[in-house]
Amino acid sequence: MGSFSIWHWLIVLLVVVMIFGTKKLRNMGSDLGGAVKGFKDGMKDGTTTADAPAASSAPAAQVTGQPANSDKSTIDVEARQKS
């Protein structure tokens, strides 16, 4: 009971190729690669394309004016309750 030998893996690979065919395996490989690349790009950007338009269309009327001596990294907003 140890790990499989190279001959076991070659037989499994041959059976998989016979079942699915090389074209379908190539398509699945390219789809998987595209999904991994999209995931990495999404993790690097921090946002998805669906979130980007929603974040940029935030109404500017809710942001109140800041005094001239305040810290520019904070934004003061007024919260309202829904009725």
Secondary structure as a PSIPRED ss2 file (coil, helix, strand):
# PSIPRED VFORMAT (PSIPRED V4.0)

   1 M C   1.000  0.000  0.000
   2 G C   1.000  0.000  0.000
   3 S C   1.000  0.000  0.000
   4 F C   1.000  0.000  0.000
   5 S C   1.000  0.000  0.000
   6 I H   0.000  1.000  0.000
   7 W H   0.000  1.000  0.000
   8 H H   0.000  1.000  0.000
   9 W H   0.000  1.000  0.000
  10 L H   0.000  1.000  0.000
  11 I H   0.000  1.000  0.000
  12 V H   0.000  1.000  0.000
  13 L H   0.000  1.000  0.000
  14 L H   0.000  1.000  0.000
  15 V H   0.000  1.000  0.000
  16 V H   0.000  1.000  0.000
  17 V H   0.000  1.000  0.000
  18 M H   0.000  1.000  0.000
  19 I H   0.000  1.000  0.000
  20 F H   0.000  1.000  0.000
  21 G C   1.000  0.000  0.000
  22 T H   0.000  1.000  0.000
  23 K H   0.000  1.000  0.000
  24 K H   0.000  1.000  0.000
  25 L H   0.000  1.000  0.000
  26 R H   0.000  1.000  0.000
  27 N H   0.000  1.000  0.000
  28 M H   0.000  1.000  0.000
  29 G H   0.000  1.000  0.000
  30 S H   0.000  1.000  0.000
  31 D H   0.000  1.000  0.000
  32 L H   0.000  1.000  0.000
  33 G H   0.000  1.000  0.000
  34 G H   0.000  1.000  0.000
  35 A H   0.000  1.000  0.000
  36 V H   0.000  1.000  0.000
  37 K H   0.000  1.000  0.000
  38 G H   0.000  1.000  0.000
  39 F H   0.000  1.000  0.000
  40 K H   0.000  1.000  0.000
  41 D H   0.000  1.000  0.000
  42 G H   0.000  1.000  0.000
  43 M H   0.000  1.000  0.000
  44 K H   0.000  1.000  0.000
  45 D H   0.000  1.000  0.000
  46 G C   1.000  0.000  0.000
  47 T C   1.000  0.000  0.000
  48 T C   1.000  0.000  0.000
  49 T C   1.000  0.000  0.000
  50 A C   1.000  0.000  0.000
  51 D H   0.000  1.000  0.000
  52 A H   0.000  1.000  0.000
  53 P H   0.000  1.000  0.000
  54 A H   0.000  1.000  0.000
  55 A H   0.000  1.000  0.000
  56 S H   0.000  1.000  0.000
  57 S C   1.000  0.000  0.000
  58 A C   1.000  0.000  0.000
  59 P C   1.000  0.000  0.000
  60 A H   0.000  1.000  0.000
  61 A H   0.000  1.000  0.000
  62 Q H   0.000  1.000  0.000
  63 V E   0.000  0.000  1.000
  64 T C   1.000  0.000  0.000
  65 G C   1.000  0.000  0.000
  66 Q C   1.000  0.000  0.000
  67 P C   1.000  0.000  0.000
  68 A C   1.000  0.000  0.000
  69 N C   1.000  0.000  0.000
  70 S C   1.000  0.000  0.000
  71 D C   1.000  0.000  0.000
  72 K C   1.000  0.000  0.000
  73 S C   1.000  0.000  0.000
  74 T C   1.000  0.000  0.000
  75 I C   1.000  0.000  0.000
  76 D C   1.000  0.000  0.000
  77 V E   0.000  0.000  1.000
  78 E C   1.000  0.000  0.000
  79 A C   1.000  0.000  0.000
  80 R C   1.000  0.000  0.000
  81 Q C   1.000  0.000  0.000
  82 K C   1.000  0.000  0.000
  83 S C   1.000  0.000  0.000
